[in-house]
Amino acid sequence: MNKRVVVLGAGYGGLVAALKLAKGTPAGSVDITLVNKYDYHQLVTQLYEPAAAAKRDTEVRIPLKKLLAGKPIRFVQDVVTKIDPKEKVVTLEGGELSYDYLVVALGSETEYFGIPGMKEYGMTLKSVDEARLIRTHIERCFAEYPLDPRPELLTFVVGGAGLTGIELVGEIADWLPRLCEESNIPREQVTLYNVEAMPSILPGFEPDLVAKAEEVLKAKGVIFKVGSPIVQVEPGAVHLKDGGVIQSRTIIWTGGVRGNQIVVDAGFETEPRGRAKVNEYLQAVGYDDVYMAGDCCFVLNEQGRPYPPTAQLAIQMGNSVAHNLAADLQGRPKTPFVPKILGTVASLGGRDAVGKVGNNYKASGRVAYFIKDLSQIRYLAKIGALMK
Ligand SMILES: Cc1cc2nc3c(=O)[nH]c(=O)nc-3n(C[C@H](O)[C@H](O)[C@H](O)COP(=O)(O)OP(=O)(O)OC[C@H]3O[C@@H](n4cnc5c(N)ncnc54)[C@H](O)[C@@H]3O)c2cc1C
């Protein structure tokens, strides 16, 4: 009987792992099943664009039917509810799957840091559906305002100034003039805040790039509140640690990620933020038949700190997992995973961006935007999304 490989999650890590495994193993030698709750692959790194009406939802949602066409991969659209690594069984809402090898690539969940009201009243940006919710919510605030002119309807707060928060706030800032024009509302009546607990935006970016990003976003009207933790959220109000209160009907929380609870509940060894510990081959501690890829696990950098969770890392992990799993199946030696961080670019809205490529090259403006776009095109080509 063929070995059964079950891949959980068709995001960056899981999709790449499944596609590469299908390519790297002789036809008919392994049964690959890919499980995902949606029937599409989400371009999560671009979600800030549909959230701010800069792209249509269909541009960041690629049907898995298209990506898996002609590939020896069985797709199951279902929700994973439990993993039992001792029994080698995965429970789905609609049934069960047994496996010989498992790849867990279920991504991350939002970390609310226990801020009262944030989960209840904040919005998050982790899926195409959530991007649509943010977009329609903002449009609704603009639609309501002329009938009920309360300032909190036109006050928008993005919590968190990491990559996601900055990219989102930049894109919203670009959208506001169009919204104002359509609703016949003066731009001065709209306020857009970016609130960050840490002393600086874009942690991990070099100071000159941070300064550039701040300058560009301030010129677009973004008001930064850095070193200013949010301590509570109520309907219509965001409370800050310094006692300040922002009256707003909109708080979008991008301030933290943690591992996937299913991974924690399965009993895999995890760090306090719920990300699984893996060995050099990306196998879960104590389970040689379980590989992990992406945000649901972590690897350490040279300073002994976890690499930040990125699509770039998830894709590289997906590749490595496929390579090592094929090696297991074919009785070859495995290769340790060594991340190659090629740089990070943050979009600032429109065709503006800042970032670092390789170890030395810093870019801003259109050049940085072009680099980001190029890496996106390379990824789309890799997963076969550019084919008709
Ligand atoms: C707005 C935004 C911008 C970002 N920008 C960048 C960037 O510029 N560069 C960068 O490198 N990174 C960026 N990131 C981070 C990057 O998107 C993540 O690190 C990456 O998506 C992680 O890939 P993954 O495969 O681990 O998880 P995901 O891509 O989240 O995939 C997980 C998959 O699992 C599925 N799934 C989850 N739970 C279940 C379940 N219970 N049952 C079935 N299926 C399930 C999901 O539907 C999804 O398809 C950004 C993130 C956001 C939110």
PDBQT file of the ligand as one rigid body, heavy atoms in Angstrom, charges set to zero:
ROOT
HETATM    1  C1  LIG A 401      -1.845  41.596   5.933  1.00  0.00    +0.000 C 
HETATM    2  C2  LIG A 401      -0.598  40.768   6.062  1.00  0.00    +0.000 A 
HETATM    3  C3  LIG A 401       0.550  41.143   5.369  1.00  0.00    +0.000 A 
HETATM    4  C4  LIG A 401       1.697  40.347   5.428  1.00  0.00    +0.000 A 
HETATM    5  N1  LIG A 401       2.790  40.710   4.686  1.00  0.00    +0.000 NA
HETATM    6  C5  LIG A 401       3.843  39.879   4.608  1.00  0.00    +0.000 A 
HETATM    7  C6  LIG A 401       4.931  40.178   3.728  1.00  0.00    +0.000 A 
HETATM    8  O1  LIG A 401       4.951  41.215   3.078  1.00  0.00    +0.000 OA
HETATM    9  N2  LIG A 401       5.954  39.278   3.643  1.00  0.00    +0.000 N 
HETATM   10  C7  LIG A 401       5.946  38.105   4.347  1.00  0.00    +0.000 A 
HETATM   11  O2  LIG A 401       6.878  37.286   4.171  1.00  0.00    +0.000 OA
HETATM   12  N3  LIG A 401       4.950  37.800   5.212  1.00  0.00    +0.000 NA
HETATM   13  C8  LIG A 401       3.898  38.656   5.361  1.00  0.00    +0.000 A 
HETATM   14  N4  LIG A 401       2.856  38.357   6.205  1.00  0.00    +0.000 N 
HETATM   15  C9  LIG A 401       2.923  37.117   7.027  1.00  0.00    +0.000 C 
HETATM   16  C10 LIG A 401       2.514  35.903   6.190  1.00  0.00    +0.000 C 
HETATM   17  O3  LIG A 401       1.296  36.133   5.539  1.00  0.00    +0.000 OA
HETATM   18  C11 LIG A 401       2.404  34.645   7.057  1.00  0.00    +0.000 C 
HETATM   19  O4  LIG A 401       3.622  34.465   7.729  1.00  0.00    +0.000 OA
HETATM   20  C12 LIG A 401       2.097  33.435   6.159  1.00  0.00    +0.000 C 
HETATM   21  O5  LIG A 401       0.791  33.530   5.653  1.00  0.00    +0.000 OA
HETATM   22  C13 LIG A 401       2.278  32.125   6.924  1.00  0.00    +0.000 C 
HETATM   23  O6  LIG A 401       2.045  31.056   6.050  1.00  0.00    +0.000 OA
HETATM   24  P1  LIG A 401       1.404  29.692   6.617  1.00  0.00    +0.000 P 
HETATM   25  O7  LIG A 401       1.406  28.732   5.483  1.00  0.00    +0.000 OA
HETATM   26  O8  LIG A 401       2.059  29.304   7.871  1.00  0.00    +0.000 OA
HETATM   27  O9  LIG A 401      -0.073  30.101   7.029  1.00  0.00    +0.000 OA
HETATM   28  P2  LIG A 401      -1.270  30.641   6.137  1.00  0.00    +0.000 P 
HETATM   29  O10 LIG A 401      -0.787  31.286   4.905  1.00  0.00    +0.000 OA
HETATM   30  O11 LIG A 401      -2.110  31.444   7.061  1.00  0.00    +0.000 OA
HETATM   31  O12 LIG A 401      -2.041  29.304   5.741  1.00  0.00    +0.000 OA
HETATM   32  C14 LIG A 401      -2.714  28.503   6.675  1.00  0.00    +0.000 C 
HETATM   33  C15 LIG A 401      -3.775  27.737   5.925  1.00  0.00    +0.000 C 
HETATM   34  O13 LIG A 401      -4.405  26.842   6.827  1.00  0.00    +0.000 OA
HETATM   35  C16 LIG A 401      -5.808  26.915   6.663  1.00  0.00    +0.000 C 
HETATM   36  N5  LIG A 401      -6.395  26.570   7.938  1.00  0.00    +0.000 N 
HETATM   37  C17 LIG A 401      -6.206  27.170   9.127  1.00  0.00    +0.000 A 
HETATM   38  N6  LIG A 401      -6.890  26.549  10.089  1.00  0.00    +0.000 NA
HETATM   39  C18 LIG A 401      -7.527  25.525   9.494  1.00  0.00    +0.000 A 
HETATM   40  C19 LIG A 401      -8.375  24.486   9.966  1.00  0.00    +0.000 A 
HETATM   41  N7  LIG A 401      -8.695  24.393  11.267  1.00  0.00    +0.000 N 
HETATM   42  N8  LIG A 401      -8.852  23.585   9.084  1.00  0.00    +0.000 NA
HETATM   43  C20 LIG A 401      -8.519  23.660   7.760  1.00  0.00    +0.000 A 
HETATM   44  N9  LIG A 401      -7.714  24.614   7.270  1.00  0.00    +0.000 NA
HETATM   45  C21 LIG A 401      -7.220  25.533   8.125  1.00  0.00    +0.000 A 
HETATM   46  C22 LIG A 401      -6.061  28.364   6.244  1.00  0.00    +0.000 C 
HETATM   47  O14 LIG A 401      -7.276  28.476   5.549  1.00  0.00    +0.000 OA
HETATM   48  C23 LIG A 401      -4.868  28.628   5.348  1.00  0.00    +0.000 C 
HETATM   49  O15 LIG A 401      -5.133  28.266   4.018  1.00  0.00    +0.000 OA
HETATM   50  C24 LIG A 401       1.707  39.162   6.212  1.00  0.00    +0.000 A 
HETATM   51  C25 LIG A 401       0.565  38.802   6.945  1.00  0.00    +0.000 A 
HETATM   52  C26 LIG A 401      -0.574  39.591   6.875  1.00  0.00    +0.000 A 
HETATM   53  C27 LIG A 401      -1.802  39.171   7.659  1.00  0.00    +0.000 C 
ENDROOT
TORSDOF 0
